[in-house]
Amino acid sequence: MKSVEKTLKQFQYYFIFMGPAILLFTILFIIPFIGEIYYSFTNWNGIDNFYEIIGINNYLRTFQDDAYWRAMWFTISFSALSVIFSNLIAFCWAYILSKPVPFRNFWRAIIFLPRIIGGVVLGYLWRFIFQNAFVQFGEATNISWFAQNWFSTPESSFYALVIVFTWTLSGYLMLIYSAGFAAIPGELSEAAVVDGASSFQILKNIIIPMIMPSITQCLFIAINWTMLLYDTNISLTNGNPYRSSEGVTMNIYATAYRTNQIGYGAAKSCIFILIIVAITMVQIYITSRREVEL
């Protein structure tokens, strides 16, 4: 009886603390996702009350949509660079600020500040920087890379997005890495120093293995946020020039709502979700195997 009562009591605690989150997640994500799967097998236009079940025709059409797969390749390429650069910068900042640096909490706040700026505002802010501040700096220093028209070519638009998202994401990831550094027992580094280990050896053989849980979490967050890029993409490049900087989410939105093809857009979204899940599962599997328990 005591074990049953203990189990019921634990269940009550779980329900109290996790119940609201699970309920919101179900209402806001699970139910809409089930509806999305259903509509992906229809030809509903989002307006009429009647529609037909057309099977997998939307999926077959998606696999033949060149614009969708160009947007997919753009999103994956953009995500790969943004994830790598943002995590490297965040790790370096966290490593530097894990030392007894003067005013380090102040510097952490300054580095995190870009994350507070909203996605649309962020895009317009950086659009002004690219079109005015960068150009004037390039003309003053005769550096053509800064003075270029940033949104006139596919390559410059691509790198503009990478710069902006790396800038805004690295500050958030830095906080996670900082928590990971704080959890490493100081005795390990002290013992390594006594044994004559160099700073690089301590970083390679102690810090990185011990901070792998933070790396797993940061990579997961960065992959999901970059793959789901939408608001900054619209406000910064709007897919220009000629839809060459259009992300998958922009392509799905245009299909579903601008051309009133909800069923077709739902099929594109389902395929995109499966790709994100596959990428994140591979990432979690690879990085979690290298984690070391404290």
VOMIVEX-372424 format. One record per residue (C-alpha): residue number from 1; x, y, z; residue in one letter. Coordinates in steps of 0.05 Angstrom, whole numbers, always signed. Layout:
REC   pos        X        Y        Z   code
REC   NUM        X        Y        Z      A
...
This chain:
REC   pos        X        Y        Z   code
REC     1       +0       +0       +0      M
REC     2      +56      +48      +17      K
REC     3      +88      +37      -51      S
REC     4      +21      +51      -86      V
REC     5      +11     +114      -45      E
REC     6      +82     +137      -60      K
REC     7      +70     +125     -134      T
REC     8       +5     +164     -133      L
REC     9      +38     +221      -96      K
REC    10      +94     +224     -147      Q
REC    11      +43     +223     -203      F
REC    12       +8     +282     -170      Q
REC    13      +73     +321     -168      Y
REC    14      +87     +305     -241      Y
REC    15      +16     +326     -260      F
REC    16      +21     +392     -221      I
REC    17      +89     +413     -250      F
REC    18      +87     +381     -319      M
REC    19      +12     +380     -333      G
REC    20       +5     +453     -356      P
REC    21      +66     +448     -402      A
REC    22      +41     +382     -432      I
REC    23      -29     +411     -442      L
REC    24       -2     +473     -477      L
REC    25      +45     +431     -520      F
REC    26      -13     +386     -540      T
REC    27      -59     +444     -557      I
REC    28       -7     +487     -593      L
REC    29      +35     +433     -627      F
REC    30       +9     +361     -626      I
REC    31      -63     +376     -648      I
REC    32      -43     +425     -704      P
REC    33      +10     +376     -728      F
REC    34      -42     +320     -733      I
REC    35      -87     +367     -771      G
REC    36      -29     +386     -817      E
REC    37      -17     +313     -833      I
REC    38      -91     +304     -849      Y
REC    39      -95     +365     -895      Y
REC    40      -31     +344     -931      S
REC    41      -73     +289     -963      F
REC    42     -126     +338     -988      T
REC    43     -133     +394    -1039      N
REC    44     -162     +444     -990      W
REC    45     -149     +516    -1008      N
REC    46     -161     +544     -938      G
REC    47     -224     +581     -959      I
REC    48     -278     +533     -984      D
REC    49     -315     +487     -937      N
REC    50     -308     +428     -984      F
REC    51     -246     +392    -1006      Y
REC    52     -225     +324    -1033      E
REC    53     -178     +270    -1008      I
REC    54     -124     +264    -1062      I
REC    55      -77     +215    -1028      G
REC    56       -3     +226    -1035      I
REC    57       -8     +272    -1096      N
REC    58      +16     +333    -1055      N
REC    59      +78     +294    -1034      Y
REC    60      +93     +272    -1104      L
REC    61      +85     +344    -1127      R
REC    62     +132     +368    -1073      T
REC    63     +187     +321    -1095      F
REC    64     +182     +352    -1165      Q
REC    65     +182     +424    -1139      D
REC    66     +250     +454    -1156      D
REC    67     +237     +519    -1118      A
REC    68     +222     +480    -1055      Y
REC    69     +287     +440    -1058      W
REC    70     +328     +502    -1075      R
REC    71     +299     +533    -1012      A
REC    72     +315     +469     -975      M
REC    73     +388     +470     -997      W
REC    74     +393     +543     -980      F
REC    75     +365     +530     -910      T
REC    76     +411     +471     -897      I
REC    77     +473     +509     -922      S
REC    78     +455     +570     -881      F
REC    79     +441     +528     -820      S
REC    80     +507     +490     -825      A
REC    81     +549     +554     -826      L
REC    82     +507     +590     -774      S
REC    83     +509     +530     -726      V
REC    84     +584     +522     -732      I
REC    85     +602     +596     -725      F
REC    86     +552     +612     -670      S
REC    87     +574     +552     -628      N
REC    88     +648     +567     -638      L
REC    89     +639     +640     -619      I
REC    90     +594     +623     -560      A
REC    91     +644     +571     -535      F
REC    92     +702     +620     -540      C
REC    93     +663     +674     -503      W
REC    94     +643     +626     -448      A
REC    95     +714     +600     -442      Y
REC    96     +743     +670     -436      I
REC    97     +690     +693     -387      L
REC    98     +699     +630     -344      S
REC    99     +765     +661     -323      K
REC   100     +769     +716     -270      P
REC   101     +757     +771     -321      V
REC   102     +738     +840     -292      P
REC   103     +664     +856     -300      F
REC   104     +651     +789     -332      R
REC   105     +576     +790     -315      N
REC   106     +572     +857     -350      F
REC   107     +605     +828     -412      W
REC   108     +559     +768     -410      R
REC   109     +499     +815     -410      A
REC   110     +527     +855     -468      I
REC   111     +540     +792     -509      I
REC   112     +470     +765     -494      F
REC   113     +436     +831     -511      L
REC   114     +425     +816     -586      P
REC   115     +380     +758     -568      R
REC   116     +330     +806     -536      I
REC   117     +318     +841     -603      I
REC   118     +260     +810     -641      G
REC   119     +270     +775     -707      G
REC   120     +234     +826     -752      V
REC   121     +266     +885     -717      V
REC   122     +333     +850     -720      L
REC   123     +327     +842     -796      G
REC   124     +309     +915     -808      Y
REC   125     +364     +938     -761      L
REC   126     +417     +897     -797      W
REC   127     +390     +916     -865      R
REC   128     +405     +988     -847      F
REC   129     +475     +968     -823      I
REC   130     +490     +930     -887      F
REC   131     +464     +984     -934      Q
REC   132     +492    +1045     -897      N
REC   133     +543    +1032     -843      A
REC   134     +580     +976     -879      F
REC   135     +580    +1014     -945      V
REC   136     +607    +1078     -914      Q
REC   137     +660    +1039     -876      F
REC   138     +680    +1003     -940      G
REC   139     +685    +1068     -980      E
REC   140     +726    +1101     -925      A
REC   141     +775    +1042     -920      T
REC   142     +773    +1021     -993      N
REC   143     +752     +951     -972      I
REC   144     +705     +927    -1027      S
REC   145     +677     +870     -986      W
REC   146     +643     +920     -940      F
REC   147     +624     +969     -995      A
REC   148     +586     +918    -1037      Q
REC   149     +511     +919    -1048      N
REC   150     +495     +864     -998      W
REC   151     +427     +844    -1026      F
REC   152     +442     +845    -1100      S
REC   153     +472     +776    -1107      T
REC   154     +453     +707    -1079      P
REC   155     +522     +699    -1046      E
REC   156     +521     +766    -1009      S
REC   157     +449     +756     -985      S
REC   158     +468     +687     -960      F
REC   159     +527     +712     -920      Y
REC   160     +487     +771     -893      A
REC   161     +437     +722     -863      L
REC   162     +494     +680     -834      V
REC   163     +526     +741     -802      I
REC   164     +461     +765     -771      V
REC   165     +439     +699     -744      F
REC   166     +508     +682     -717      T
REC   167     +509     +749     -682      W
REC   168     +441     +740     -648      T
REC   169     +448     +666     -631      L
REC   170     +518     +663     -602      S
REC   171     +500     +705     -541      G
REC   172     +444     +657     -521      Y
REC   173     +488     +596     -531      L
REC   174     +543     +629     -490      M
REC   175     +499     +626     -428      L
REC   176     +490     +551     -436      I
REC   177     +564     +540     -446      Y
REC   178     +578     +584     -385      S
REC   179     +533     +539     -343      A
REC   180     +571     +479     -369      G
REC   181     +638     +510     -351      F
REC   182     +613     +527     -281      A
REC   183     +593     +453     -270      A
REC   184     +664     +427     -283      I
REC   185     +698     +411     -217      P
REC   186     +758     +457     -207      G
REC   187     +798     +400     -178      E
REC   188     +806     +368     -246      L
REC   189     +840     +428     -277      S
REC   190     +882     +439     -216      E
REC   191     +906     +367     -216      A
REC   192     +923     +373     -290      A
REC   193     +963     +436     -278      V
REC   194    +1002     +401     -223      V
REC   195    +1016     +344     -271      D
REC   196    +1045     +394     -320      G
REC   197     +988     +395     -371      A
REC   198     +985     +455     -418      S
REC   199     +924     +498     -428      S
REC   200     +909     +465     -494      F
REC   201     +915     +395     -463      Q
REC   202     +867     +416     -407      I
REC   203     +818     +443     -458      L
REC   204     +822     +381     -502      K
REC   205     +823     +326     -450      N
REC   206     +783     +356     -392      I
REC   207     +740     +415     -411      I
REC   208     +711     +392     -478      I
REC   209     +693     +320     -454      P
REC   210     +662     +348     -390      M
REC   211     +622     +401     -427      I
REC   212     +593     +354     -480      M
REC   213     +522     +357     -450      P
REC   214     +523     +432     -462      S
REC   215     +550     +422     -533      I
REC   216     +493     +372     -547      T
REC   217     +441     +422     -522      Q
REC   218     +471     +481     -559      C
REC   219     +476     +443     -625      L
REC   220     +404     +420     -617      F
REC   221     +379     +491     -604      I
REC   222     +421     +522     -660      A
REC   223     +399     +470     -712      I
REC   224     +325     +479     -696      N
REC   225     +328     +555     -694      W
REC   226     +367     +562     -758      T
REC   227     +326     +511     -797      M
REC   228     +262     +546     -776      L
REC   229     +286     +615     -796      L
REC   230     +229     +659     -821      Y
REC   231     +220     +728     -791      D
REC   232     +292     +752     -800      T
REC   233     +293     +722     -870      N
REC   234     +233     +764     -890      I
REC   235     +255     +829     -860      S
REC   236     +328     +824     -881      L
REC   237     +327     +795     -952      T
REC   238     +253     +777     -966      N
REC   239     +281     +720    -1009      G
REC   240     +316     +768    -1057      N
REC   241     +347     +769    -1107      P
REC   242     +298     +726    -1147      Y
REC   243     +280     +680    -1088      R
REC   244     +353     +657    -1083      S
REC   245     +354     +672    -1008      S
REC   246     +286     +642     -993      E
REC   247     +285     +593     -936      G
REC   248     +239     +532     -932      V
REC   249     +191     +565     -883      T
REC   250     +182     +624     -931      M
REC   251     +169     +576     -988      N
REC   252     +118     +537     -947      I
REC   253      +82     +601     -925      Y
REC   254      +79     +627     -996      A
REC   255      +50     +562    -1021      T
REC   256       -1     +554     -966      A
REC   257      -26     +625     -957      Y
REC   258       -6     +668    -1016      R
REC   259      -30     +618    -1068      T
REC   260      -83     +587    -1023      N
REC   261      -57     +516    -1028      Q
REC   262      -63     +493     -956      I
REC   263      -59     +419     -972      G
REC   264       +3     +427    -1015      Y
REC   265      +36     +472     -964      G
REC   266      +20     +421     -909      A
REC   267      +54     +366     -948      A
REC   268     +116     +410     -956      K
REC   269     +115     +424     -882      S
REC   270     +110     +350     -863      C
REC   271     +170     +333     -906      I
REC   272     +209     +391     -875      F
REC   273     +192     +368     -805      I
REC   274     +216     +297     -820      L
REC   275     +282     +326     -846      I
REC   276     +292     +368     -783      I
REC   277     +276     +308     -739      V
REC   278     +325     +264     -777      A
REC   279     +381     +316     -772      I
REC   280     +371     +329     -698      T
REC   281     +367     +255     -681      M
REC   282     +433     +242     -716      V
REC   283     +464     +302     -680      Q
REC   284     +439     +280     -612      I
REC   285     +462     +208     -624      Y
REC   286     +532     +230     -644      I
REC   287     +544     +281     -589      T
REC   288     +509     +245     -532      S
REC   289     +555     +185     -542      R
REC   290     +614     +230     -524      R
REC   291     +584     +257     -460      E
REC   292     +620     +243     -395      V
REC   293     +583     +237     -329      E
REC   294     +606     +283     -274      L
